[in-house]
Amino acid sequence: MKISDVTWNEQAREKILVDADKALQEAVKEAAAAHSGGDRDQVYKFLFEKLQPQFVDFEPGPDLSEYADAIANGEFNEE
């Protein structure tokens, strides 16, 4: 067996992705409640600080900026 053969099975991969989405959704809801219509950089900082400790080797992508912009512009809605 090679190290490249060591991977999570599909069920585990799906659970990891669902859990990651839930963590992101909770952080965005919390940011919206605390910072809606506020400064975009503060919203981004809040999201980064909330999510970074929850993930190994966390690297925010353009998604975090998109959510920060929506919250700062008052465009986020919890539906």
C-alpha positions in Angstrom: 0.0 0.0 0.0 1.3 3.5 -0.9 0.6 6.6 1.1 -1.5 7.9 -1.9 -3.9 5.0 -1.2 -4.7 6.3 2.3 -7.8 8.5 1.9 -11.2 9.1 3.5 -14.0 7.0 2.1 -16.8 8.9 0.3 -19.1 8.8 3.3 -16.5 10.4 5.5 -15.6 13.0 2.8 -19.3 14.0 2.5 -19.5 14.4 6.3 -16.4 16.5 6.4 -17.8 18.8 3.7 -21.2 19.1 5.4 -19.5 19.9 8.7 -17.3 22.5 7.0 -20.4 24.1 5.4 -22.2 24.2 8.7 -19.2 25.9 10.4 -19.1 28.5 7.6 -22.9 29.1 7.7 -22.8 29.6 11.5 -19.9 32.1 11.3 -21.7 34.0 8.5 -25.0 34.1 10.6 -23.1 35.3 13.6 -21.2 37.9 11.6 -24.4 39.2 10.0 -26.1 39.5 13.4 -23.1 41.4 14.9 -21.9 43.4 11.9 -24.6 43.9 9.3 -24.1 47.1 7.5 -20.7 47.6 9.1 -17.2 47.9 7.9 -16.3 45.1 5.4 -12.8 44.7 6.8 -14.2 44.2 10.3 -16.6 41.6 9.0 -13.8 39.8 7.1 -11.6 39.8 10.2 -14.5 38.4 12.3 -15.1 35.6 9.8 -11.4 34.8 9.5 -10.9 34.7 13.3 -14.0 32.6 13.8 -13.1 30.0 11.1 -9.4 29.8 11.3 -9.1 27.8 14.5 -11.7 25.3 13.3 -9.7 24.1 10.3 -6.3 22.6 9.8 -4.2 24.8 7.4 -7.0 27.3 6.9 -6.6 29.4 3.8 -9.6 31.8 3.1 -10.5 32.1 -0.5 -12.7 34.5 -2.4 -15.8 33.1 -0.7 -14.9 34.8 2.6 -14.6 38.2 0.8 -17.9 37.7 -0.9 -19.7 36.9 2.3 -18.0 39.8 4.1 -19.1 42.2 1.3 -22.7 40.9 1.4 -22.9 41.4 5.2 -21.3 44.8 5.1 -23.6 45.9 2.4 -26.7 44.7 4.3 -27.4 42.1 1.6 -27.3 39.0 3.7 -30.5 37.4 4.7 -30.9 34.1 6.6 -33.5 32.4 4.4 
